[in-house]
Amino acid sequence: MDFFAAVTYLLVGTSSVSGLIIPRPAMEATNLPEQIHLSWSGNPTEMYVTWATPSPSTVTSVKFGLDAANLTSTATGTSTVFVDGAKAHKVRYIHRVTLVNLVPATRYYYSCGSDAGWATVYTFRSIQAGTEWSPRLLVYGDMGSVNARSLQEMTKEVQADRYDLVLHVGDFAYDMDNSNGDVGDDFLRALEPLAAIIPYVTVVGNHEQKYNFSHYRNRFTCPGNDEGMFYSINVGPLHLTVMSTEFYFFLRYGVTQIYNQYYWLAKDLTAAAENADNGWIFVAGHRPMYCSNPDMVDCNPRGNIDYAVIDSVWVQKTQPGRPVWYRGSKQTGRLLHSDRKSNARTEG
């Protein structure tokens, strides 16, 4: 299988230009679900649904089914209190539900909420099972609330069912914690038309570091027990390993996580390399493994502890988000948006 024919890359610029994100009314005006987004456990019979409300709900539920007008199944989940770390200590309630017993590669419809109010009905297609197919990934990183100039085109392509999942390789909203977390709210609201209909796989970046990455840890739902900092999933013949490159740059949050990730990464990549069903191994981290520029901000020698593990396994592709400087050869696909300050294109 030609992996590069199955994956689309969008390199999204990071300059400060007015973009497409227009805030909705403040969360306090309603307790309806908002910031709805999907993510995936790696099991083709499951899907995670995550959303936020400003006030607690008596129950956290998702109604779903094969007919938008007849949502016959109900799944319940959990609600957690997320307190922003700024002086205002703004409170949000994050709701998570796992849909189970899905039929792979099947169109579903769903609405999340409670008796206090239900969200609009969204649709998604469950992930195909097995390895005899080519997954289609939309991969990008470094997208801010005032520079989402590719978001409209990406949303159109996702709505046209061109992809199986999205991989956001770090740096969300610039920054999710800004203005007591309101910037993160606005970003996820604007992302909802895209992220509510396709699994949104995330990687932590340096712009998520405030309060020990609390906004990233709380706002997104990822498989594993490490709050999305490192984990892996298999999608078709592709083994996707997500790691944190930020552990080495923010040592004030401790060093235990560096060793935990190292031993986990060695075990994960070794098992992936020994699995004959894995035609490709893809490692995603926000900062690059190697730099062609003398940039110590992005290429910190402390990261070599994990890079040695990656090099010891035949990893076919690594995907960083940073650095924001760009070096390439030629255009190989359709151009979605490009100017001297941003670059967004497909390869295939």
PAPABA-83171 format. One line per 5 residues: number of its first residue (from 1); their letters; for each residue x, y, z of C-alpha. Coordinates in Angstrom, 3 decimals. Layout:
N
NUM	A	X/Y/Z; ...
//
This chain:
348
1	MDFFA	0.000/0.000/0.000; 1.224/3.490/-0.827; 0.798/5.302/2.469; 1.521/8.696/0.933; -1.451/8.260/-1.393
6	AVTYL	-3.645/7.655/1.632; -2.678/10.626/3.794; -3.334/14.313/3.188; -1.181/16.976/4.814; -2.274/20.553/5.399
11	LVGTS	0.385/22.931/6.665; -1.539/25.748/8.286; 0.141/29.140/8.676; 0.509/30.864/11.999; 0.570/34.589/11.268
16	SVSGL	-1.752/36.969/13.103; -4.392/37.724/10.506; -8.116/38.017/11.143; -9.581/34.605/10.457; -12.828/32.692/10.312
21	IIPRP	-13.521/32.095/13.990; -16.484/34.147/15.186; -17.409/33.621/18.855; -20.922/32.475/19.681; -22.826/33.944/22.614
26	AMEAT	-21.099/33.312/25.924; -21.537/29.931/27.584; -23.394/31.535/30.473; -26.369/32.296/28.211; -27.353/28.620/27.881
31	NLPEQ	-26.585/25.188/29.259; -26.907/23.483/25.889; -23.974/21.289/24.856; -21.287/23.110/22.901; -17.725/22.552/21.686
36	IHLSW	-18.826/19.077/20.589; -16.091/16.898/19.142; -15.402/13.247/18.449; -12.295/11.208/19.159; -11.427/7.560/18.869
41	SGNPT	-10.243/4.751/21.130; -8.718/2.696/18.318; -11.618/0.220/18.467; -13.759/0.346/15.275; -16.859/-0.460/17.346
46	EMYVT	-16.412/2.641/19.559; -16.426/6.428/19.377; -15.801/9.092/22.038; -18.107/12.127/22.223; -16.932/15.139/24.263
51	WATPS	-18.613/18.478/24.933; -18.770/21.336/27.447; -21.452/23.200/29.405; -21.174/26.135/31.840; -23.334/24.448/34.486
56	PSTVT	-23.643/20.888/35.760; -26.132/18.475/34.194; -28.128/15.805/35.969; -27.055/13.239/33.381; -24.513/13.049/30.558
61	SVKFG	-26.048/11.220/27.611; -25.814/10.650/23.881; -28.744/9.439/21.817; -27.661/7.755/18.588; -28.861/5.517/15.797
66	LDAAN	-28.921/4.808/12.073; -31.719/7.292/11.341; -31.450/10.996/12.166; -35.161/11.068/12.962; -35.072/7.957/15.138
71	LTSTA	-32.184/7.853/17.622; -32.982/4.508/19.211; -29.918/3.954/21.411; -28.708/5.879/24.465; -25.265/5.883/26.057
76	TGTST	-24.378/7.594/29.326; -21.007/8.882/30.427; -19.219/11.064/32.925; -19.014/14.755/33.738; -15.984/16.419/35.312
81	VFVDG	-15.427/19.913/36.675; -12.629/21.811/34.960; -11.389/24.941/36.744; -9.162/27.276/34.734; -5.885/28.117/36.463
86	AKAHK	-6.122/31.914/36.154; -7.190/34.157/39.043; -10.848/34.143/37.977; -10.941/30.316/38.311; -13.609/30.056/35.634
91	VRYIH	-15.503/26.762/35.814; -16.520/24.540/32.918; -18.148/21.122/32.924; -16.644/18.626/30.499; -18.822/15.691/29.456
96	RVTLV	-17.583/12.426/27.958; -19.520/9.491/26.553; -18.178/6.379/24.829; -20.446/4.906/22.160; -19.996/1.132/22.015
101	NLVPA	-21.202/-1.804/19.901; -21.029/0.244/16.715; -20.933/-1.492/13.358; -17.652/-0.564/11.631; -17.773/1.615/8.506
106	TRYYY	-21.400/2.588/9.173; -23.132/5.972/9.116; -24.541/7.007/12.515; -26.472/10.023/13.778; -26.283/11.364/17.317
111	SCGSD	-27.283/14.138/19.694; -25.647/14.810/23.049; -27.002/16.494/26.163; -29.520/15.944/28.924; -33.048/16.921/29.903
116	AGWAT	-31.701/20.475/30.243; -31.218/20.548/26.491; -30.041/18.522/23.507; -27.592/19.546/20.824; -28.282/19.512/17.121
121	VYTFR	-28.108/16.100/15.465; -24.685/15.370/13.966; -23.518/12.433/11.890; -20.320/10.395/11.649; -19.091/7.251/9.960
126	SIQAG	-17.558/4.640/12.246; -14.024/3.528/11.429; -13.529/0.563/9.132; -12.231/-2.647/10.703; -9.318/-4.754/9.521
131	TEWSP	-6.148/-3.787/7.691; -7.017/-4.281/4.020; -7.853/-0.665/3.326; -6.107/2.708/3.035; -6.939/5.203/5.808
136	RLLVY	-7.335/8.836/4.804; -5.899/11.284/7.341; -6.165/15.055/7.394; -2.993/16.176/9.196; -2.166/19.698/10.328
141	GDMGS	-0.951/21.718/13.295; -0.464/25.216/14.701; -3.935/26.663/14.123; -4.951/29.766/16.046; -8.273/31.418/16.737
146	VNARS	-7.304/34.446/14.616; -5.635/32.553/11.802; -7.961/29.704/10.838; -7.906/30.585/7.171; -7.899/26.943/6.111
151	LQEMT	-10.652/25.869/8.508; -13.477/26.602/6.095; -11.940/24.524/3.308; -11.024/21.707/5.677; -14.568/21.635/7.034
156	KEVQA	-15.987/21.386/3.506; -13.699/18.474/2.694; -14.534/16.648/5.923; -18.251/17.193/5.303; -17.726/15.688/1.839
161	DRYDL	-16.457/12.504/3.551; -12.939/12.742/2.120; -11.224/11.613/5.345; -11.428/8.960/8.036; -9.893/11.002/10.847
166	VLHVG	-8.149/14.286/11.607; -4.742/14.537/13.287; -4.004/17.931/14.883; -0.266/17.945/15.646; -0.238/20.436/18.526
171	DFAYD	-0.843/24.153/19.180; -4.536/24.965/19.519; -6.227/28.378/19.535; -3.164/30.435/20.607; -3.849/29.759/23.429
176	MDNSN	-6.698/27.768/24.914; -6.005/29.224/28.364; -6.061/32.874/27.226; -8.781/35.175/28.618; -9.674/32.714/31.390
181	GDVGD	-10.076/29.988/28.777; -12.525/31.928/26.596; -10.153/31.674/23.624; -10.248/27.907/23.945; -14.041/27.999/24.081
186	DFLRA	-14.225/30.088/20.904; -11.765/27.831/19.119; -13.647/24.631/19.931; -16.968/26.218/19.021; -15.639/27.146/15.598
191	LEPLA	-14.127/23.684/15.215; -17.408/21.938/16.028; -18.797/21.700/12.442; -15.667/19.713/11.561; -14.768/17.893/14.772
196	AIIPY	-18.331/16.766/15.570; -18.477/14.608/12.433; -15.038/12.962/12.311; -12.653/11.587/14.960; -10.341/14.426/16.015
201	VTVVG	-7.025/12.919/17.124; -4.820/15.335/19.079; -1.151/15.865/19.930; -0.002/18.243/22.666; 2.094/21.280/21.685
206	NHEQK	4.061/23.970/23.481; 1.151/26.437/23.404; -0.815/24.055/25.641; 1.757/24.156/28.470; 0.021/26.638/30.814
211	YNFSH	-1.053/25.182/34.170; 0.706/21.907/33.350; -1.194/21.439/30.087; -4.513/21.477/31.951; -6.633/22.762/29.062
216	YRNRF	-5.340/20.069/26.731; -5.704/17.342/29.359; -9.276/18.355/30.215; -10.781/19.468/26.917; -9.845/16.426/24.807
221	TCPGN	-10.538/12.724/25.226; -7.848/10.258/24.191; -7.253/6.535/24.744; -4.927/5.301/27.461; -4.268/6.515/30.985
226	DEGMF	-2.020/9.512/30.330; -4.597/12.216/29.491; -3.648/12.331/25.834; 0.027/13.114/26.378; 1.123/9.844/24.747
231	YSINV	-0.903/6.960/23.311; -1.299/4.903/20.153; -4.031/3.579/17.892; -4.195/1.274/14.888; -6.220/2.496/11.922
236	GPLHL	-6.203/0.050/9.033; -2.586/-1.007/8.336; -1.286/2.151/10.038; 0.061/2.194/13.594; -0.172/5.785/14.838
241	TVMST	1.935/6.659/17.884; 1.318/10.025/19.556; 4.019/11.379/21.872; 4.738/14.554/23.817; 7.837/16.435/22.701
246	EFYFF	7.034/19.034/25.377; 8.146/17.012/28.385; 11.755/17.982/27.643; 11.076/21.709/27.453; 8.936/22.217/30.576
251	LRYGV	10.915/20.475/33.296; 9.230/22.566/35.977; 6.342/20.108/35.707; 8.643/17.238/36.663; 10.703/14.556/34.966
256	TQIYN	8.816/11.381/35.842; 6.703/11.728/32.712; 9.877/11.688/30.578; 10.806/8.229/31.835; 7.217/6.984/31.702
261	QYYWL	6.954/8.008/28.071; 10.362/6.550/27.214; 9.540/3.074/28.517; 6.050/3.187/27.051; 7.399/4.332/23.668
266	AKDLT	9.986/1.555/23.552; 7.326/-1.051/24.299; 4.763/0.437/21.906; 7.073/0.780/18.902; 8.692/-2.615/19.424
271	AAAEN	5.293/-4.302/19.500; 4.171/-2.325/16.448; 7.268/-3.345/14.487; 6.709/-7.005/15.360; 3.049/-6.906/14.293
276	ADNGW	2.791/-8.111/10.697; -0.551/-6.320/10.308; 1.144/-2.933/10.682; 2.160/-1.918/7.185; 3.188/1.527/8.410
281	IFVAG	4.372/3.066/11.674; 3.647/6.786/12.019; 4.937/8.826/14.982; 3.342/12.215/15.686; 4.883/14.817/17.985
286	HRPMY	4.674/18.593/17.948; 8.373/19.419/17.563; 10.578/17.851/14.876; 13.064/15.107/15.563; 15.722/16.813/13.478
291	CSNPD	16.131/20.412/12.320; 17.770/21.794/9.196; 17.994/25.179/10.954; 20.151/25.828/14.068; 17.034/26.183/16.212
296	MVDCN	17.491/25.098/19.821; 13.933/26.146/20.605; 12.606/23.258/18.537; 15.504/20.794/18.571; 16.498/20.229/22.165
301	PRGNI	19.168/17.545/22.718; 17.199/16.311/25.746; 14.747/14.796/23.286; 17.381/12.399/21.980; 16.395/9.883/24.651
306	DYAVI	13.197/9.137/22.719; 14.639/9.694/19.257; 17.050/6.820/19.875; 14.051/4.564/20.493; 12.340/5.790/17.340
311	DSVWV	15.490/5.282/15.267; 15.851/1.730/16.580; 12.518/0.801/15.006; 11.846/1.156/11.298; 9.483/4.110/11.566
316	QKTQP	8.342/5.122/8.103; 7.015/8.587/8.967; 7.309/11.167/11.710; 4.973/14.161/11.683; 5.822/17.332/13.640
321	GRPVW	3.732/20.492/13.872; 6.495/22.971/14.630; 8.657/24.634/13.462; 6.724/27.477/11.900; 9.481/28.019/9.359
326	YRGSK	8.950/25.842/6.310; 11.242/24.169/3.805; 9.998/22.094/0.894; 10.675/21.126/-2.686; 7.702/21.358/-4.983
331	QTGRL	3.918/21.388/-5.015; 2.608/17.868/-5.430; -1.131/18.294/-5.080; -4.088/20.639/-4.941; -3.500/24.014/-3.346
336	LHSDR	-6.124/24.926/-0.740; -4.733/28.227/0.486; -1.344/29.826/0.137; 0.248/33.216/0.485; 3.547/34.515/1.734
341	KSNAR	2.459/34.058/5.364; 0.720/30.701/5.277; 0.887/27.483/3.335; -1.800/24.825/3.070; -1.624/22.114/0.481
346	TEG	-2.299/18.452/-0.140; 0.150/15.775/-1.171; -0.772/12.698/-3.102
//
